[in-house]
Amino acid sequence: MSLNIRKVKLAKVKDGEGLEVVLLKKGPDGSPISASETHKALVTPGLKKAFDKLAIHYAILMGYVKIAQIVSIEKAPPEFTEGFHVHGYSYGNNEENPGITITANYDVPGVGGSTTGNTPYKLFDVDPEKRYAYMDELIEALQECDKRVEKYLMGEEIGNPAQQSLDFSGGGGDKVTSAKIIDPNEKVTDEGNLASAADEHKYANKDAMARVAEMGSGSAEQPPEKKKRVKKVAQSAEVPSGIKEEGEE
C-alpha cells in the first residue's frame, strides 16, 4: 500500500518525537482531500537519520554551502551540516508538477540561539539550467524518508523511549544514568557498601564470624559431661573387678 504523502513534520511529544503528516486521500465522492494527522507514537532512529540526509541539501539551497564546495553529496564534510536539524518537508499541492520545500533549524554560531527556515520551493521537473544541481540525490533521500514514514504510519517502525534518550554516537541526546562495574575483588557489605578483599571483615556475616571465632578459640560453651554411677559388688566371673556401672547421672 502506497500513501500519497504531501507533508511531514517531526512533532514534540512525551518522551521524544512523533509525526504530523498531511496525506492526500479520496473523499466520499472520489474527489481528493487533504487529511492532516498527528501521531504520538515515537519515531525510530532510522527515520531521524533519513531526515538528517536532507540537511546537506537544506544548507546548499539556503546558501550556507556553495555548489562549488561540493564534490559529491555522499562525501560532503560533516562540518557542512553541523548545526542543521531538519524537522520537516513538503511537496506542495501541485501533483502535476511537484516540487519540494525543506524546513530546518539552524544553530547560529556564537549567539547561543537558532533560526528556523524554509528552502525555496524547488520543482522536480524543470529546465536543466534551472534545476537544482543535486536534485536526483535529493529525490532519492526524500524517497527514503517517505518509505520510513509509511512504515511508521503502518505500525511497522515505531520507536521507544530508550531509543529517544540514548545517543550511541557520542553527541547530543539526554543524559544516561551512570553505572559502575564492580571490581572482582570488591564485595558488598551487609550495609550495602563495597569493600575490597583486604577488608573482608567488613562484608562477612557478623553472626557467622562470631561462631567461627568461638570454634577456633575453644571459648564456645560446651554441654556438661555426663557421669556414670558405680558401686562395689562381690567379685565374680561376671564382674571380675568388683565394680559395676549402674547408669548415668
C-alpha positions, 0 to 999 in steps of 0.5 A, a space after each residue: 500500500 502506497 500513501 500519497 504523502 504531501 507533508 511531514 513534520 517531526 512533532 514534540 511529544 512525551 518522551 521524544 518525537 512523533 509525526 504530523 503528516 498531511 496525506 492526500 486521500 479520496 473523499 466520499 465522492 472520489 474527489 481528493 482531500 487533504 487529511 492532516 494527522 498527528 501521531 504520538 507514537 515515537 519515531 525510530 532512529 532510522 527515520 531521524 537519520 533519513 531526515 538528517 540526509 536532507 540537511 546537506 541539501 537544506 544548507 546548499 539551497 539556503 546558501 550556507 554551502 556553495 555548489 562549488 564546495 561540493 564534490 559529491 553529496 555522499 562525501 560532503 564534510 560533516 562540518 557542512 551540516 553541523 548545526 542543521 536539524 531538519 524537522 520537516 518537508 513538503 511537496 506542495 499541492 501541485 501533483 502535476 508538477 511537484 516540487 519540494 520545500 525543506 524546513 530546518 533549524 539552524 544553530 547560529 554560531 556564537 549567539 547561543 540561539 537558532 533560526 528556523 527556515 524554509 528552502 525555496 520551493 524547488 520543482 522536480 521537473 524543470 529546465 536543466 539550467 534551472 534545476 537544482 544541481 543535486 536534485 536526483 540525490 535529493 529525490 532519492 533521500 526524500 524517497 527514503 524518508 517517505 518509505 520510513 514514514 509509511 512504515 511508521 504510519 503502518 505500525 511497522 517502525 515505531 520507536 521507544 523511549 530508550 531509543 529517544 534518550 540514548 545517543 550511541 554516537 557520542 553527541 547530543 541526546 539526554 543524559 544516561 544514568 551512570 553505572 559502575 562495574 564492580 571490581 572482582 575483588 570488591 564485595 558488598 557489605 551487609 550495609 550495602 557498601 563495597 569493600 575490597 578483599 583486604 577488608 573482608 571483615 567488613 562484608 562477612 556475616 557478623 553472626 557467622 564470624 562470631 561462631 567461627 571465632 568461638 570454634 577456633 578459640 575453644 571459648 564456645 560453651 560446651 554441654 556438661 559431661 555426663 557421669 556414670 554411677 558405680 558401686 562395689 559388688 562381690 567379685 565374680 566371673 561376671 564382674 571380675 573387678 568388683 565394680 559395676 556401672 549402674 547408669 548415668 547421672 
